[in-house]
Amino acid sequence: GVAISTYAKYCYNKLQKAALTGAKKGLKKPNIEEIRHAKNAVFNPSMFGSSLQDIITMQKERYPDRQLPWVQTRLSEEVLALNGDQTEGIFRVPGDIDEVNALKLQVDQWKIPTGLEDPHVPASLLKLWYRELEEPLIPHEFYEQCISHYENPEAAIAVVHSLPRINKMVLCYLIRFLQVFVQPANVAVTKMDVNNLAMVMAPNCLRCQSDDPRIIFENTRKEMSFIRVLIQHLDTSFMEGVL
């Protein structure tokens, strides 16, 4: 009883994304559960590749009082629970891709991960969630402001506070999370200082829309600097206890 156009639109969007990102990565073929999940995805949208507003709408029934996406906070908590802040190369070293795919399936079914041992797995999935957002965490219309103020803490912070509320909350949660990792005692173990964290996280927050390799190369440095400035200077104390 579902219009063919519903399936057609969904498949068209999936094809567009596959053309950009490639097919499913990993050595294992999709298992029965993954195939079943994919078949139902047209009726039960994924938390990966959706907009922030859509994700909040999806979780309303389960978590009506949450201000932040459950997937964001849950994966962040899992990284810390597995001592990710004491793990060398966290956010730089990728988790096993098949384990990441399995965790993605669990999370997309609102299941709390169990039996995880390697913090690189939830860390990799968390980066993937940010990277796959339908619209970048910092929307396109704010991009030029960000790369213009990449060395000015006051102006950079002003950009953050001008973002739509949901984007601001999600970004501030991320920055507060990263500020845990830049504590000197943690950096001594992880070898991931503020520069390294900014390098791996900037592409998950900002997306350059230019096709010119020179502009992309030049802006990459500015994107990293912008995120570094936020990690160093953004006061995220107001996010304490917010979920």
C-alpha positions in Angstrom: 0.0 0.0 0.0 3.0 2.3 -0.3 3.4 4.5 -3.3 6.3 3.5 -5.6 7.5 7.1 -5.6 8.2 6.7 -1.8 10.7 3.9 -2.6 12.0 5.7 -5.7 12.8 8.8 -3.7 14.5 6.8 -1.0 16.6 4.7 -3.5 17.6 7.8 -5.4 18.9 9.5 -2.3 20.8 6.3 -1.3 22.3 6.1 -4.8 23.5 9.7 -4.6 25.2 9.1 -1.2 26.8 5.8 -2.5 28.1 7.7 -5.5 29.9 10.1 -3.1 31.0 7.7 -0.4 31.2 4.3 -2.1 29.6 1.1 -1.1 29.5 -0.5 2.3 33.0 -0.9 3.6 34.4 -3.9 5.4 35.3 -7.5 4.6 32.1 -9.2 5.7 29.1 -9.4 3.4 25.9 -7.9 4.8 24.3 -10.4 7.2 20.5 -11.2 7.3 19.9 -8.6 10.1 21.6 -5.9 8.1 19.6 -6.7 5.0 16.4 -6.7 7.0 17.3 -3.4 8.5 18.1 -1.9 5.1 14.7 -3.1 3.7 12.9 -1.4 6.6 14.9 1.8 6.4 12.5 3.5 4.1 9.9 3.4 6.9 12.4 3.7 9.8 14.9 6.3 8.8 18.5 5.9 10.0 20.1 8.2 12.5 23.1 8.3 10.1 22.7 10.6 7.2 19.7 12.4 8.6 19.4 16.0 9.7 19.7 17.0 13.3 16.1 18.1 13.5 14.9 14.8 12.0 17.0 12.9 14.5 15.5 14.8 17.4 12.0 14.1 16.0 12.8 10.4 15.7 13.8 10.1 19.3 10.8 12.2 20.7 8.8 9.1 21.5 11.6 7.3 23.4 13.4 10.3 24.8 10.9 13.3 24.9 13.1 15.4 27.3 16.4 15.0 25.6 17.9 18.1 24.0 20.7 16.3 22.2 20.7 13.3 19.9 20.8 10.1 21.8 23.3 8.6 19.3 25.7 11.5 19.9 25.7 11.3 23.7 25.6 7.5 23.9 28.6 6.9 21.7 30.5 9.7 23.4 29.8 8.1 26.8 30.9 4.7 25.4 34.3 6.1 24.3 34.9 7.4 27.8 33.6 4.2 29.5 36.1 2.2 27.5 38.9 4.6 28.6 39.2 6.3 25.3 40.8 9.2 27.0 43.7 6.9 28.0 44.0 5.2 24.6 46.9 6.1 22.2 45.7 7.5 18.9 42.0 7.8 19.9 40.0 9.4 17.0 43.1 8.9 14.7 43.4 5.1 14.7 40.3 3.6 13.0 38.3 0.9 14.7 37.8 -2.5 13.0 35.4 -1.7 10.1 33.3 -4.8 10.6 32.9 -4.1 14.3 32.0 -0.5 13.4 29.3 -1.7 11.0 27.9 -4.1 13.6 27.8 -1.3 16.2 26.1 1.0 13.7 23.3 -1.5 13.2 22.9 -1.9 17.0 22.7 1.9 17.5 20.3 2.4 14.6 18.0 0.0 16.4 18.2 2.0 19.6 20.2 -0.8 21.3 22.7 0.2 24.0 26.0 -1.3 22.9 27.2 -4.3 25.0 30.4 -6.3 24.9 32.6 -3.6 23.4 36.2 -3.6 24.3 38.0 -1.4 21.9 37.3 2.4 22.3 38.4 3.0 18.7 35.1 1.3 17.5 32.6 3.8 19.1 35.1 6.6 18.4 35.1 5.7 14.7 31.3 5.4 14.6 30.9 8.8 16.4 33.1 10.5 13.7 31.0 8.8 11.0 27.8 10.1 12.5 29.1 13.7 12.5 30.5 13.3 9.0 27.3 11.7 7.5 24.9 14.4 8.9 22.6 15.5 6.0 23.8 19.1 6.6 27.2 19.7 8.2 27.2 20.3 11.9 28.2 23.9 11.2 25.7 24.8 8.3 27.0 25.9 5.0 25.8 29.5 5.4 28.2 29.9 8.4 31.2 28.4 6.6 32.8 31.6 5.3 32.5 33.2 8.8 34.3 30.3 10.3 37.3 30.4 7.9 37.4 34.2 8.2 37.7 34.0 12.0 40.0 31.0 12.4 42.5 32.9 14.4 40.2 35.2 16.4 38.8 33.4 19.5 36.2 36.1 20.3 34.8 36.1 16.7 34.9 32.3 16.4 32.9 32.0 19.6 30.4 34.6 18.4 29.8 32.4 15.3 29.0 29.4 17.5 26.5 31.4 19.5 24.8 32.6 16.2 24.1 29.0 15.1 20.6 27.5 15.1 19.9 26.2 18.6 20.2 22.5 17.9 23.5 23.0 15.9 24.9 25.1 18.7 24.0 22.5 21.4 25.4 19.6 19.5 28.6 21.5 18.6 29.1 22.7 22.2 28.6 19.1 23.5 31.3 17.9 21.0 33.7 20.7 22.0 33.1 19.9 25.7 33.8 16.3 25.0 37.0 17.1 23.1 38.1 19.3 26.0 38.4 16.2 28.1 41.0 14.8 25.8 43.2 17.8 25.7 43.9 17.6 29.5 47.7 17.3 29.7 47.5 14.0 31.6 45.4 12.5 28.8 47.5 13.9 26.0 50.6 12.3 27.5 49.0 8.9 26.9 46.9 9.4 23.8 49.5 11.4 21.9 46.4 13.4 20.6 47.0 17.1 21.5 44.7 19.9 20.5 46.2 20.2 17.0 45.7 16.5 16.3 42.2 16.5 17.6 41.3 19.6 15.5 42.8 17.9 12.5 40.7 14.7 12.7 37.5 16.5 13.8 37.4 19.6 11.6 36.2 17.6 8.5 33.3 16.2 10.5 32.1 19.7 11.4 32.8 21.8 8.3 32.4 21.0 4.6 34.0 23.1 2.0 31.7 23.3 -1.1 34.4 24.4 -3.6 35.7 21.9 -6.2 39.0 23.9 -6.5 41.8 21.8 -5.0 43.7 24.9 -4.1 40.8 26.4 -2.2 40.1 23.1 -0.5 43.8 22.8 0.6 43.9 26.3 1.9 40.6 26.1 3.7 41.5 22.8 5.4 44.2 24.6 7.4 41.6 27.3 8.4 39.0 24.7 9.3 41.4 23.0 11.6 42.5 26.3 13.2 38.8 27.2 13.8 38.1 24.0 15.7 41.3 24.3 17.6 40.4 27.8 18.7 37.0 26.5 20.0 38.6 23.6 21.9 41.0 26.1 23.5 38.7 29.0 24.2 35.0 28.1 24.1 33.3 28.1 27.6 31.2 24.9 27.6 30.4 24.9 31.3 26.7 25.7 30.5 26.5 22.2 28.9 27.2 20.4 32.2 24.5 17.8 32.7 22.7 18.5 29.5 21.6 15.4 27.6 
